[in-house]
Amino acid sequence: MKLKLNVTATDGAARTGRVPTPKGGFATPVFMPVGTRGTIRAATTAQLADLGAEFMLANTYHLMLRPGADTVAALGGLGRFAGWGGHLLTDSGGFQVFSLSPKVDDEGVTFRSVYDGDTVRCTPESIVATQELLGADIQMVLDVCLPLPAERSDLARAVRRTAAWAERAKAAHRRRDDQALFGIGQGGTDAALRRESAQRTVALDFDGYAIGGLSVGEERGPMMGALEAAIAELPADQPRYLMGVGDPRSMIEAVARGVDMFDCVLPTRLGRHGTLLTDRGRVNAKRAEFSRSDRPIDPACACSVCATYSAGYLRHLLVVGEPAGKTLCALHNLAWMLAFVDRMRAAIAAGTLDALRSEVAAVWA
């Protein structure tokens, strides 16, 4: 299922539009909340739907271990299993190559299960088969994601291995009308390697394209340089997905360079710890100054949390450790992020993205 982006407006390299899918399509730029184990942590898929989210991302590595891809398939696939009617994207486990330090060889990856310590072997082919069982709308190829900084020789090896694995994943993927397969480019902050990786990935003719291995330790400047090098080699009529990036400043700078899709745990992770995203930046809802405040934590926010609960009440829940406090803060952050993406779409359509970039830069480091 090759995905096409129907562009409705541009502002420089930034674009907004719609990607048709069997589920009706989604608007871009789009932010995908991360539901690692099939749900947003501290929230439900029903609450996510109420926020108007069009996507949820789930983690193949975790779901194949608990409850198992066969179990998910037997229960109707991930959407039915999780009670989620929107779009689903499953990652490949490439980020776990970065975060869990497994053994990597030319044939695949060997992990220790985070649940029971058992040995888990993953190959490009097995990851495709697992994601087909999970039944996501978009699945990702297995790639090699390195922490930065890294030696150029290691980055070059990761590029070569990622390309070889992508070819194997493409050969293993059964062409379906209801599931797309995205290729992933690597290369760290090396522009030449980024161009090479993107070219090799595009040559395989995937259904969409992702830029991986960024926001893993590098400064924003080098990250954007690498992003520009990759995007220059990607098709203009297909969606471009920057993986794992969710801070507002990096997001809007990436949109200005032509990125269409994002995912990140940042909104929910911050919310569970009582930090809220607002138009004036991050706000710690546990601060003593909010103890007797009957105003919403973010008066400029139109979400149901800010419309219903005071800053004093949120602080109380967080201080006494009530789980509802984490849920409400996570829901506010997701609502804020989805509204931020809406603002970027509107700014592109109006030709005012640079003004919004300046506004965001003044608030977010």
Wavefront OBJ file of the C-alpha trace (Angstrom):
o trace
v 0.000 0.000 0.000
v 2.073 2.901 -1.245
v 1.158 6.079 0.610
v 0.907 9.343 -1.288
v 0.821 12.834 0.173
v -1.675 15.152 -1.475
v -0.193 18.560 -0.696
v -2.744 21.319 -0.114
v -0.383 24.154 0.816
v 3.324 24.929 1.088
v 5.390 27.567 2.858
v 8.980 27.276 1.697
v 9.931 23.609 2.101
v 7.140 23.035 4.626
v 4.001 21.379 3.367
v 0.587 20.422 4.677
v -1.809 17.988 3.110
v -3.547 14.671 3.445
v -2.462 11.050 3.012
v -5.342 8.820 1.808
v -5.599 5.401 3.502
v -8.208 2.641 3.755
v -9.247 4.233 7.069
v -9.965 7.545 5.378
v -6.566 9.189 5.576
v -4.712 11.515 7.917
v -3.680 15.165 7.827
v -0.045 16.257 7.856
v 2.033 17.300 9.665
v 0.893 14.643 12.137
v 2.035 13.723 15.646
v 1.725 10.083 16.723
v 1.429 9.504 20.498
v 3.417 6.493 21.659
v 1.457 3.570 23.117
v 4.387 1.246 23.735
v 2.469 -1.827 24.909
v -0.743 -1.114 23.033
v -1.936 1.834 25.079
v -0.802 5.279 26.105
v 0.752 4.905 29.532
v -1.551 6.385 32.207
v -4.368 6.826 29.668
v -6.742 4.778 27.519
v -7.200 4.524 23.775
v -10.726 5.894 24.238
v -9.273 9.011 25.859
v -6.777 9.297 23.008
v -9.625 9.144 20.493
v -11.502 11.832 22.421
v -8.495 14.113 21.940
v -8.863 13.758 18.171
v -5.596 11.885 17.634
v -5.374 10.195 14.238
v -2.504 7.825 15.090
v -1.070 5.679 17.838
v 2.396 4.112 17.711
v 3.015 0.729 19.333
v 6.243 -1.135 20.024
v 6.835 -4.406 18.189
v 9.565 -5.579 20.561
v 7.382 -5.300 23.657
v 4.208 -6.673 22.072
v 5.947 -9.698 20.563
v 7.153 -10.595 24.076
v 3.976 -9.717 26.002
v 1.338 -10.899 25.126
v 2.874 -12.182 21.854
v 2.043 -11.343 18.255
v 0.098 -14.604 17.824
v -2.126 -13.684 20.754
v -2.757 -10.200 19.368
v -3.617 -11.692 15.967
v -5.981 -14.237 17.556
v -7.779 -11.386 19.299
v -8.419 -9.531 16.053
v -5.218 -7.555 15.543
v -3.816 -4.639 17.475
v -6.608 -2.185 16.656
v -9.381 -4.453 17.927
v -7.210 -5.727 20.777
v -6.573 -2.188 22.011
v -10.001 -0.761 21.182
v -8.411 1.743 18.821
v -10.091 2.680 15.547
v -7.504 5.192 14.352
v -4.306 4.572 12.437
v -1.611 2.371 13.948
v 2.128 2.376 13.320
v 4.383 -0.293 14.769
v 8.105 0.335 15.073
v 10.571 -2.404 14.243
v 12.782 -2.751 17.269
v 15.518 -0.583 15.763
v 15.349 1.802 18.688
v 15.899 -1.150 21.019
v 19.143 -1.750 19.098
v 20.065 1.712 20.372
v 18.658 1.473 23.887
v 19.165 -2.161 24.985
v 22.655 -2.824 23.551
v 21.909 -6.222 21.984
v 24.315 -8.329 19.929
v 24.116 -7.222 16.288
v 25.425 -9.216 13.331
v 24.773 -9.235 9.612
v 21.847 -11.623 9.955
v 19.951 -9.869 12.744
v 19.832 -8.928 16.417
v 19.953 -10.969 19.618
v 18.258 -9.458 22.674
v 17.739 -10.466 26.257
v 14.045 -10.156 27.062
v 13.377 -7.270 29.440
v 10.686 -9.428 31.050
v 12.348 -12.762 31.839
v 15.901 -12.615 30.473
v 15.269 -15.193 27.744
v 17.218 -14.884 24.495
v 15.222 -13.284 21.685
v 16.438 -13.408 18.085
v 15.110 -10.894 15.560
v 15.808 -10.733 11.833
v 14.446 -8.376 9.160
v 12.152 -11.171 8.006
v 10.870 -12.118 11.459
v 10.129 -8.485 12.316
v 8.055 -8.114 9.124
v 6.116 -11.286 9.952
v 5.551 -10.122 13.526
v 4.197 -6.747 12.414
v 1.923 -8.423 9.881
v 0.444 -10.428 12.766
v 0.027 -7.273 14.852
v -1.875 -5.749 11.950
v -0.669 -2.155 12.004
v -1.475 0.208 9.144
v 2.226 1.116 8.840
v 5.111 -1.139 9.777
v 8.792 -0.250 9.870
v 11.823 -2.184 8.657
v 14.428 -3.352 11.154
v 17.340 -0.901 11.198
v 20.510 -0.162 13.136
v 20.246 2.978 15.273
v 23.471 4.146 16.939
v 23.895 6.616 19.804
v 25.706 9.813 18.860
v 28.463 10.817 18.668
v 29.736 7.726 16.840
v 32.778 6.900 14.735
v 32.222 7.328 10.999
v 33.254 3.724 10.406
v 30.521 2.562 12.789
v 27.964 4.830 11.121
v 28.962 3.537 7.683
v 28.588 -0.057 8.883
v 25.137 0.776 10.271
v 24.132 2.337 6.949
v 25.265 -0.727 4.995
v 23.594 -3.133 7.403
v 20.368 -1.101 7.483
v 20.268 -1.090 3.676
v 20.836 -4.847 3.471
v 18.162 -5.482 6.082
v 15.755 -3.153 4.268
v 16.162 -5.177 1.083
v 15.422 -8.380 2.971
v 12.408 -6.824 4.713
v 11.006 -5.619 1.405
v 11.356 -9.117 -0.071
v 9.630 -10.661 2.967
v 6.741 -8.203 3.067
v 3.487 -9.463 1.560
v 1.988 -6.650 -0.506
v -1.308 -5.764 1.140
v -3.899 -3.097 0.525
v -4.190 -2.430 4.251
v -0.554 -2.266 5.401
v 2.318 -0.058 4.292
v 6.019 -0.755 4.847
v 8.349 2.195 5.482
v 12.082 2.192 4.856
v 14.429 3.945 7.288
v 17.539 5.985 6.583
v 20.494 6.174 8.971
v 23.897 7.901 8.900
v 24.176 9.928 12.079
v 25.079 13.563 11.430
v 27.285 12.738 8.442
v 25.662 14.393 5.406
v 27.295 12.079 2.878
v 26.177 8.971 4.744
v 22.686 10.413 5.121
v 22.467 10.972 1.369
v 23.794 7.484 0.658
v 21.375 5.848 3.088
v 18.389 7.756 1.701
v 19.325 6.929 -1.890
v 19.713 3.215 -1.118
v 16.401 3.168 0.723
v 14.491 4.993 -2.032
v 15.936 2.610 -4.628
v 13.988 -0.189 -2.910
v 10.683 1.643 -3.544
v 9.036 1.619 -0.117
v 5.515 2.778 0.735
v 6.887 5.705 2.747
v 10.192 6.851 4.242
v 11.553 7.536 7.710
v 14.633 9.321 8.987
v 15.979 7.423 11.985
v 18.951 7.775 14.316
v 18.503 11.462 15.150
v 17.777 13.117 18.504
v 20.002 10.451 20.088
v 22.642 12.689 21.658
v 23.537 15.268 19.010
v 22.956 19.039 19.030
v 20.005 20.457 17.096
v 22.187 22.175 14.485
v 23.950 19.009 13.288
v 20.643 17.156 13.495
v 19.006 19.612 11.102
v 21.952 19.421 8.712
v 21.639 15.644 8.584
v 17.890 15.948 8.142
v 18.282 18.288 5.169
v 20.741 15.916 3.506
v 18.310 13.006 3.877
v 15.186 14.875 2.784
v 16.877 16.064 -0.402
v 16.960 12.429 -1.572
v 13.396 11.449 -0.583
v 10.367 11.499 -2.927
v 8.310 14.689 -2.690
v 4.995 12.877 -3.115
v 5.348 10.434 -0.202
v 5.239 11.021 3.562
v 8.482 11.688 5.439
v 8.664 10.525 9.041
v 11.220 11.834 11.560
v 11.391 9.152 14.215
v 11.450 9.830 17.944
v 11.431 13.644 17.842
v 8.840 15.481 19.928
v 10.245 18.672 21.404
v 8.376 21.643 19.902
v 11.445 23.534 18.655
v 12.883 20.543 16.799
v 9.473 19.649 15.414
v 8.775 23.029 13.863
v 12.316 23.263 12.481
v 11.858 19.821 10.918
v 8.469 20.795 9.469
v 10.116 23.863 7.943
v 12.448 21.457 6.141
v 9.677 19.217 4.818
v 8.956 16.577 7.490
v 5.376 15.244 7.710
v 5.238 12.757 10.602
v 6.538 12.616 14.181
v 6.347 10.396 17.259
v 7.694 10.797 20.770
v 7.073 9.700 24.363
v 7.875 13.228 25.606
v 4.304 14.527 26.199
v 3.174 11.545 28.246
v 6.477 10.963 30.023
v 6.633 14.580 31.163
v 2.977 14.501 32.166
v 3.420 11.439 34.365
v 6.065 13.394 36.274
v 3.910 16.497 36.628
v 5.525 18.635 33.925
v 3.085 20.309 31.559
v 3.577 21.666 28.051
v 2.134 25.158 27.676
v 2.442 28.122 25.345
v 4.823 29.654 27.886
v 7.017 26.550 28.016
v 7.306 23.708 30.507
v 5.492 24.173 33.809
v 6.054 22.035 36.913
v 2.547 21.486 38.270
v 3.931 20.410 41.673
v 5.190 23.911 42.474
v 3.953 25.286 45.789
v 2.642 28.448 44.119
v -0.207 26.380 42.631
v -1.423 24.974 45.956
v -4.341 27.451 46.251
v -4.791 28.338 42.612
v -8.341 27.930 41.331
v -7.297 28.768 37.773
v -6.376 26.199 35.123
v -2.706 25.338 34.909
v -2.692 26.736 31.337
v -5.359 29.449 30.907
v -4.670 29.573 27.146
v -5.438 25.851 26.699
v -8.850 24.679 25.499
v -8.439 21.020 26.525
v -10.930 19.299 28.826
v -8.370 19.079 31.633
v -7.844 22.829 31.728
v -11.588 23.427 31.298
v -12.439 21.203 34.267
v -9.656 21.137 36.842
v -7.759 23.820 38.709
v -4.022 24.030 39.079
v -4.530 23.513 42.802
v -6.360 20.249 42.223
v -3.740 18.925 39.774
v -0.987 19.771 42.243
v -2.865 17.997 45.021
v -3.247 14.804 42.971
v 0.411 14.803 42.032
v 1.697 15.535 45.531
v -0.352 12.766 47.163
v 0.494 10.315 44.384
v -2.978 9.773 42.961
v -2.747 8.024 39.545
v -5.418 10.381 38.208
v -2.913 13.227 38.451
v -0.569 11.492 36.025
v -3.437 10.737 33.669
v -4.748 14.308 33.613
v -1.293 15.781 33.034
v -0.569 13.293 30.238
v -3.911 14.075 28.583
v -3.245 17.812 28.771
v 0.190 17.364 27.197
v -1.203 15.257 24.371
v -3.947 17.810 23.756
v -1.371 20.603 23.710
v 0.852 18.687 21.272
v -2.016 17.906 18.909
v -3.079 21.567 19.010
v 0.522 22.599 18.293
v 0.532 20.431 15.176
v -2.780 22.010 14.158
v -1.161 25.440 14.527
v 1.701 24.392 12.265
v -0.740 23.180 9.601
v -2.654 26.463 9.785
v 0.547 28.518 9.621
v 1.727 26.663 6.511
v -1.637 27.247 4.851
v -1.499 30.937 5.766
v 2.154 31.377 4.768
v 3.117 32.421 8.309
v 5.262 29.490 9.444
v 8.343 31.689 9.943
v 6.409 33.849 12.402
v 5.372 30.749 14.337
v 8.969 29.463 14.248
v 10.122 32.711 15.877
v 7.389 32.455 18.505
v 8.363 28.880 19.327
v 12.092 29.698 19.404
v 11.433 32.442 21.953
v 9.843 29.947 24.354
v 11.510 26.588 23.686
v 15.283 26.135 23.860
l 1 2 3 4 5 6 7 8 9 10 11 12 13 14 15 16 17 18 19 20 21 22 23 24 25 26 27 28 29 30 31 32 33 34 35 36 37 38 39 40 41 42 43 44 45 46 47 48 49 50 51 52 53 54 55 56 57 58 59 60 61 62 63 64 65 66 67 68 69 70 71 72 73 74 75 76 77 78 79 80 81 82 83 84 85 86 87 88 89 90 91 92 93 94 95 96 97 98 99 100 101 102 103 104 105 106 107 108 109 110 111 112 113 114 115 116 117 118 119 120 121 122 123 124 125 126 127 128 129 130 131 132 133 134 135 136 137 138 139 140 141 142 143 144 145 146 147 148 149 150 151 152 153 154 155 156 157 158 159 160 161 162 163 164 165 166 167 168 169 170 171 172 173 174 175 176 177 178 179 180 181 182 183 184 185 186 187 188 189 190 191 192 193 194 195 196 197 198 199 200 201 202 203 204 205 206 207 208 209 210 211 212 213 214 215 216 217 218 219 220 221 222 223 224 225 226 227 228 229 230 231 232 233 234 235 236 237 238 239 240 241 242 243 244 245 246 247 248 249 250 251 252 253 254 255 256 257 258 259 260 261 262 263 264 265 266 267 268 269 270 271 272 273 274 275 276 277 278 279 280 281 282 283 284 285 286 287 288 289 290 291 292 293 294 295 296 297 298 299 300 301 302 303 304 305 306 307 308 309 310 311 312 313 314 315 316 317 318 319 320 321 322 323 324 325 326 327 328 329 330 331 332 333 334 335 336 337 338 339 340 341 342 343 344 345 346 347 348 349 350 351 352 353 354 355 356 357 358 359 360 361 362 363 364 365
